[in-house]
Amino acid sequence: MAIIYTIPQNHVVLVKRFGKHSRVQKDGLRFKIPFIETIKYVNNWNNVANKKNYQIELSEQQTDTPPRQCQTLDNVTIDADASVYWKIIDPAKAVYDIDILPKSIKDVALNALRSNIGKLKLDQVLSERQNLNQKISAQLMDIAEKWGVVFTRVEIQEIKYSDDTAEAMMQEMTAERKKRAIIAEAEGKAQAEVTEAKAQAEATFIRAKAQASVLGLLAEADANYLSTLKDELSSDKASEIIMFQKYIDGMKIITNNPSNKVFLPTNFKTALELNTH
């Protein structure tokens, strides 16, 4: 390698002096002291997060894990894989404090994936994928600082299960839909009954209120009529006339009775006498 070299933007180079880490060179035109300084190579990274096996890349990286067989909390076997997004923030730690950083990231991501899936039932794994992603990310963050990296996010890519599991899930979903339909129908009937009862109660209240209003108007009319009679006649005569009218109204009600019996007034003479005054 030449003594003077150019480091691309957003890349760094690790320089060793007498075989020991000396410094981190950032992007730009750089040099090393001949015979005293050497460059640290990362050949075992397999071109991940580096160029030419020595220029360490600081931009965000994506690592796709292979499918990993996992066991859910309800003992269902599934195959799952994920994409891990990360970037190097401390190149010296990333190179010297962990053996083969890209491989280690892949391994720890698979372990986190398996352990977190094992805490959930299958339906939770399928329906709470975002929550599962966040839990895996949180677990990875525990080791991020020691490795000189930061994990930006984790995304579960694919979850596979057997045909028998798929059929069982379909049957469970069908049963659940039927259950919800039955509950909805029962709630609908109950709501309809409540609505009808409220309507009947309201109608009864309105009729009672109307009847009370009518009775009030009749009472007010009688009072006004009696007041008028008192102005024209004596108080006793006015009262007798009102009583006679009430008597006649009562006889009308009696004669409208649907039974075959005939009712005769017991004090008809008195009524006539009142009428002739």
KEZALO-444550 format. One record per residue (C-alpha): x, y, z; residue in one letter; residue number from 1; chain. Coordinates in nm, 2 decimals, padded with zeros to 4 digits, always signed. Layout:
NODE     c1     c2     c3 aa   i ch
NODE      X      Y      Z  a NUM  A
...
//
This chain:
NODE     c1     c2     c3 aa   i ch
NODE +00.00 +00.00 +00.00  m   1  A
NODE +00.12 +00.35 -00.08  a   2  A
NODE +00.25 +00.59 +00.18  i   3  A
NODE +00.00 +00.86 +00.07  i   4  A
NODE -00.36 +00.76 +00.00  y   5  A
NODE -00.71 +00.90 -00.02  t   6  A
NODE -00.99 +00.79 +00.21  i   7  A
NODE -01.34 +00.82 +00.06  p   8  A
NODE -01.61 +01.03 +00.22  q   9  A
NODE -01.79 +00.87 +00.52  n  10  A
NODE -01.51 +00.61 +00.56  h  11  A
NODE -01.22 +00.58 +00.80  v  12  A
NODE -00.89 +00.39 +00.82  v  13  A
NODE -00.73 +00.24 +01.13  l  14  A
NODE -00.36 +00.30 +01.16  v  15  A
NODE -00.13 +00.08 +01.37  k  16  A
NODE +00.21 +00.18 +01.50  r  17  A
NODE +00.45 -00.10 +01.58  f  18  A
NODE +00.15 -00.34 +01.56  g  19  A
NODE -00.06 -00.15 +01.81  k  20  A
NODE -00.37 +00.07 +01.74  h  21  A
NODE -00.25 +00.43 +01.70  s  22  A
NODE -00.53 +00.64 +01.55  r  23  A
NODE -00.83 +00.67 +01.32  v  24  A
NODE -00.79 +00.86 +01.00  q  25  A
NODE -01.10 +01.03 +00.85  k  26  A
NODE -01.18 +01.09 +00.49  d  27  A
NODE -00.95 +01.30 +00.28  g  28  A
NODE -00.58 +01.28 +00.17  l  29  A
NODE -00.38 +01.09 +00.43  r  30  A
NODE -00.04 +00.92 +00.48  f  31  A
NODE +00.14 +00.68 +00.71  k  32  A
NODE +00.50 +00.67 +00.83  i  33  A
NODE +00.69 +00.40 +00.64  p  34  A
NODE +00.82 +00.10 +00.84  f  35  A
NODE +00.66 +00.24 +01.16  i  36  A
NODE +00.29 +00.25 +01.08  e  37  A
NODE +00.07 +00.00 +00.90  t  38  A
NODE -00.30 -00.02 +00.81  i  39  A
NODE -00.54 -00.25 +00.98  k  40  A
NODE -00.72 -00.48 +00.74  y  41  A
NODE -01.06 -00.64 +00.79  v  42  A
NODE -01.04 -00.92 +00.54  n  43  A
NODE -01.28 -01.15 +00.74  n  44  A
NODE -01.57 -00.89 +00.70  w  45  A
NODE -01.63 -01.02 +00.35  n  46  A
NODE -01.67 -00.67 +00.20  n  47  A
NODE -01.94 -00.58 +00.45  v  48  A
NODE -01.92 -00.22 +00.58  a  49  A
NODE -01.58 -00.17 +00.42  n  50  A
NODE -01.40 -00.11 +00.09  k  51  A
NODE -01.08 -00.27 -00.02  k  52  A
NODE -01.07 -00.45 +00.31  n  53  A
NODE -00.94 -00.16 +00.51  y  54  A
NODE -01.16 +00.15 +00.45  q  55  A
NODE -01.43 +00.12 +00.72  i  56  A
NODE -01.77 +00.25 +00.62  e  57  A
NODE -01.97 +00.47 +00.86  l  58  A
NODE -02.30 +00.48 +00.67  s  59  A
NODE -02.60 +00.26 +00.76  e  60  A
NODE -02.57 -00.11 +00.68  q  61  A
NODE -02.83 -00.37 +00.63  q  62  A
NODE -02.77 -00.73 +00.74  t  63  A
NODE -03.03 -01.00 +00.64  d  64  A
NODE -03.04 -01.30 +00.86  t  65  A
NODE -03.10 -01.65 +00.73  p  66  A
NODE -03.43 -01.82 +00.83  p  67  A
NODE -03.41 -01.94 +01.19  r  68  A
NODE -03.64 -02.21 +01.33  q  69  A
NODE -03.83 -02.08 +01.63  c  70  A
NODE -04.07 -02.22 +01.88  q  71  A
NODE -04.37 -02.00 +01.99  t  72  A
NODE -04.51 -01.99 +02.34  l  73  A
NODE -04.80 -02.22 +02.22  d  74  A
NODE -04.54 -02.48 +02.08  n  75  A
NODE -04.58 -02.39 +01.71  v  76  A
NODE -04.27 -02.43 +01.50  t  77  A
NODE -04.21 -02.15 +01.26  i  78  A
NODE -03.92 -02.02 +01.04  d  79  A
NODE -03.84 -01.65 +01.07  a  80  A
NODE -03.58 -01.41 +00.94  d  81  A
NODE -03.51 -01.04 +00.98  a  82  A
NODE -03.33 -00.74 +00.84  s  83  A
NODE -03.10 -00.55 +01.09  v  84  A
NODE -03.00 -00.19 +01.02  y  85  A
NODE -02.69 -00.07 +01.19  w  86  A
NODE -02.39 +00.16 +01.15  k  87  A
NODE -02.05 +00.20 +01.31  i  88  A
NODE -01.99 +00.49 +01.55  i  89  A
NODE -01.66 +00.38 +01.71  d  90  A
NODE -01.44 +00.21 +01.44  p  91  A
NODE -01.17 +00.10 +01.69  a  92  A
NODE -01.42 -00.09 +01.90  k  93  A
NODE -01.59 -00.24 +01.60  a  94  A
NODE -01.26 -00.38 +01.47  v  95  A
NODE -01.07 -00.47 +01.79  y  96  A
NODE -01.34 -00.54 +02.06  d  97  A
NODE -01.54 -00.80 +01.86  i  98  A
NODE -01.44 -01.08 +01.64  d  99  A
NODE -01.58 -01.04 +01.29  i 100  A
NODE -01.84 -00.77 +01.35  l 101  A
NODE -02.09 -00.85 +01.06  p 102  A
NODE -02.11 -01.22 +01.16  k 103  A
NODE -02.15 -01.14 +01.52  s 104  A
NODE -02.44 -00.90 +01.44  i 105  A
NODE -02.61 -01.17 +01.24  k 106  A
NODE -02.57 -01.42 +01.51  d 107  A
NODE -02.69 -01.20 +01.80  v 108  A
NODE -02.99 -01.09 +01.58  a 109  A
NODE -03.09 -01.45 +01.52  l 110  A
NODE -03.07 -01.53 +01.89  n 111  A
NODE -03.28 -01.22 +01.98  a 112  A
NODE -03.53 -01.32 +01.72  l 113  A
NODE -03.57 -01.67 +01.85  r 114  A
NODE -03.58 -01.57 +02.22  s 115  A
NODE -03.85 -01.30 +02.17  n 116  A
NODE -04.07 -01.52 +01.95  i 117  A
NODE -04.05 -01.79 +02.22  g 118  A
NODE -04.23 -01.54 +02.46  k 119  A
NODE -04.53 -01.50 +02.23  l 120  A
NODE -04.81 -01.71 +02.09  k 121  A
NODE -04.84 -01.76 +01.72  l 122  A
NODE -05.13 -01.52 +01.68  d 123  A
NODE -04.93 -01.25 +01.87  q 124  A
NODE -04.62 -01.31 +01.66  v 125  A
NODE -04.84 -01.25 +01.35  l 126  A
NODE -05.04 -00.96 +01.48  s 127  A
NODE -04.78 -00.77 +01.69  e 128  A
NODE -04.49 -00.78 +01.45  r 129  A
NODE -04.41 -00.41 +01.51  q 130  A
NODE -04.39 -00.47 +01.88  n 131  A
NODE -04.17 -00.77 +01.83  l 132  A
NODE -03.94 -00.56 +01.61  n 133  A
NODE -03.90 -00.31 +01.89  q 134  A
NODE -03.83 -00.58 +02.15  k 135  A
NODE -03.55 -00.73 +01.94  i 136  A
NODE -03.40 -00.38 +01.88  s 137  A
NODE -03.40 -00.31 +02.25  a 138  A
NODE -03.22 -00.64 +02.32  q 139  A
NODE -02.96 -00.56 +02.05  l 140  A
NODE -02.90 -00.21 +02.20  m 141  A
NODE -02.76 -00.38 +02.52  d 142  A
NODE -02.45 -00.48 +02.33  i 143  A
NODE -02.43 -00.20 +02.07  a 144  A
NODE -02.21 +00.03 +02.28  e 145  A
NODE -01.96 -00.25 +02.35  k 146  A
NODE -01.92 -00.32 +01.98  w 147  A
NODE -01.90 +00.05 +01.87  g 148  A
NODE -02.22 +00.03 +01.67  v 149  A
NODE -02.58 +00.16 +01.69  v 150  A
NODE -02.88 -00.04 +01.57  f 151  A
NODE -03.13 +00.18 +01.40  t 152  A
NODE -03.41 -00.07 +01.35  r 153  A
NODE -03.50 -00.43 +01.31  v 154  A
NODE -03.76 -00.56 +01.06  e 155  A
NODE -03.90 -00.92 +01.06  i 156  A
NODE -03.92 -01.01 +00.69  q 157  A
NODE -04.09 -01.34 +00.67  e 158  A
NODE -04.26 -01.59 +00.89  i 159  A
NODE -04.33 -01.94 +00.76  k 160  A
NODE -04.53 -02.23 +00.92  y 161  A
NODE -04.65 -02.57 +00.81  s 162  A
NODE -04.97 -02.64 +00.61  d 163  A
NODE -05.12 -02.81 +00.92  d 164  A
NODE -05.06 -02.49 +01.12  t 165  A
NODE -05.22 -02.28 +00.85  a 166  A
NODE -05.53 -02.50 +00.84  e 167  A
NODE -05.56 -02.50 +01.22  a 168  A
NODE -05.54 -02.12 +01.21  m 169  A
NODE -05.81 -02.09 +00.95  m 170  A
NODE -06.04 -02.31 +01.16  q 171  A
NODE -05.97 -02.10 +01.46  e 172  A
NODE -06.04 -01.78 +01.27  m 173  A
NODE -06.37 -01.92 +01.13  t 174  A
NODE -06.48 -02.02 +01.48  a 175  A
NODE -06.38 -01.68 +01.61  e 176  A
NODE -06.58 -01.50 +01.34  r 177  A
NODE -06.89 -01.71 +01.42  k 178  A
NODE -06.85 -01.63 +01.79  k 179  A
NODE -06.83 -01.26 +01.71  r 180  A
NODE -07.13 -01.28 +01.49  a 181  A
NODE -07.34 -01.45 +01.76  i 182  A
NODE -07.23 -01.20 +02.02  i 183  A
NODE -07.31 -00.91 +01.78  a 184  A
NODE -07.65 -01.05 +01.71  e 185  A
NODE -07.73 -01.10 +02.08  a 186  A
NODE -07.61 -00.74 +02.15  e 187  A
NODE -07.82 -00.61 +01.86  g 188  A
NODE -08.14 -00.78 +02.00  k 189  A
NODE -08.07 -00.65 +02.35  a 190  A
NODE -08.01 -00.30 +02.22  q 191  A
NODE -08.34 -00.32 +02.02  a 192  A
NODE -08.53 -00.43 +02.33  e 193  A
NODE -08.38 -00.15 +02.53  v 194  A
NODE -08.47 +00.10 +02.26  t 195  A
NODE -08.83 -00.03 +02.24  e 196  A
NODE -08.87 -00.02 +02.61  a 197  A
NODE -08.74 +00.34 +02.62  k 198  A
NODE -08.98 +00.43 +02.34  a 199  A
NODE -09.27 +00.28 +02.53  q 200  A
NODE -09.18 +00.45 +02.85  a 201  A
NODE -09.14 +00.78 +02.67  e 202  A
NODE -09.48 +00.73 +02.50  a 203  A
NODE -09.64 +00.65 +02.84  t 204  A
NODE -09.49 +00.96 +02.99  f 205  A
NODE -09.61 +01.18 +02.70  i 206  A
NODE -09.97 +01.03 +02.73  r 207  A
NODE -09.97 +01.08 +03.11  a 208  A
NODE -09.84 +01.44 +03.07  k 209  A
NODE -10.10 +01.51 +02.80  a 210  A
NODE -10.38 +01.36 +03.02  q 211  A
NODE -10.26 +01.57 +03.31  a 212  A
NODE -10.26 +01.88 +03.09  s 213  A
NODE -10.62 +01.81 +02.98  v 214  A
NODE -10.74 +01.76 +03.33  l 215  A
NODE -10.57 +02.08 +03.43  g 216  A
NODE -10.74 +02.26 +03.15  l 217  A
NODE -11.08 +02.11 +03.24  l 218  A
NODE -11.03 +02.21 +03.60  a 219  A
NODE -10.93 +02.56 +03.50  e 220  A
NODE -11.24 +02.58 +03.27  a 221  A
NODE -11.47 +02.47 +03.56  d 222  A
NODE -11.31 +02.72 +03.78  a 223  A
NODE -11.37 +03.00 +03.53  n 224  A
NODE -11.73 +02.88 +03.47  y 225  A
NODE -11.80 +02.88 +03.84  l 226  A
NODE -11.65 +03.22 +03.88  s 227  A
NODE -11.87 +03.35 +03.60  t 228  A
NODE -12.18 +03.19 +03.76  l 229  A
NODE -12.10 +03.34 +04.09  k 230  A
NODE -12.08 +03.68 +03.93  d 231  A
NODE -12.43 +03.63 +03.79  e 232  A
NODE -12.59 +03.43 +04.07  l 233  A
NODE -12.54 +03.37 +04.43  s 234  A
NODE -12.26 +03.14 +04.54  s 235  A
NODE -12.50 +02.87 +04.65  d 236  A
NODE -12.69 +02.87 +04.33  k 237  A
NODE -12.37 +02.86 +04.12  a 238  A
NODE -12.25 +02.56 +04.32  s 239  A
NODE -12.58 +02.38 +04.27  e 240  A
NODE -12.57 +02.43 +03.89  i 241  A
NODE -12.21 +02.29 +03.88  i 242  A
NODE -12.31 +01.99 +04.09  m 243  A
NODE -12.61 +01.92 +03.86  f 244  A
NODE -12.38 +01.93 +03.55  q 245  A
NODE -12.14 +01.69 +03.71  k 246  A
NODE -12.44 +01.46 +03.80  y 247  A
NODE -12.56 +01.46 +03.43  i 248  A
NODE -12.20 +01.39 +03.31  d 249  A
NODE -12.18 +01.10 +03.55  g 250  A
NODE -12.51 +00.95 +03.43  m 251  A
NODE -12.38 +00.97 +03.07  k 252  A
NODE -12.09 +00.76 +03.16  i 253  A
NODE -12.31 +00.50 +03.34  i 254  A
NODE -12.55 +00.47 +03.05  t 255  A
NODE -12.26 +00.40 +02.81  n 256  A
NODE -12.16 +00.10 +03.01  n 257  A
NODE -12.14 -00.20 +02.77  p 258  A
NODE -12.32 -00.44 +03.01  s 259  A
NODE -12.69 -00.52 +02.97  n 260  A
NODE -12.79 -00.38 +03.31  k 261  A
NODE -12.98 -00.05 +03.33  v 262  A
NODE -12.89 +00.19 +03.60  f 263  A
NODE -13.15 +00.44 +03.73  l 264  A
NODE -13.06 +00.74 +03.93  p 265  A
NODE -13.14 +00.72 +04.29  t 266  A
NODE -13.20 +01.09 +04.34  n 267  A
NODE -13.35 +01.19 +04.01  f 268  A
NODE -13.61 +01.41 +04.17  k 269  A
NODE -13.35 +01.62 +04.34  t 270  A
NODE -13.17 +01.66 +04.00  a 271  A
NODE -13.49 +01.79 +03.84  l 272  A
NODE -13.55 +02.02 +04.13  e 273  A
NODE -13.20 +02.16 +04.08  l 274  A
NODE -13.26 +02.20 +03.71  n 275  A
NODE -13.59 +02.40 +03.76  t 276  A
NODE -13.44 +02.66 +03.99  h 277  A
//
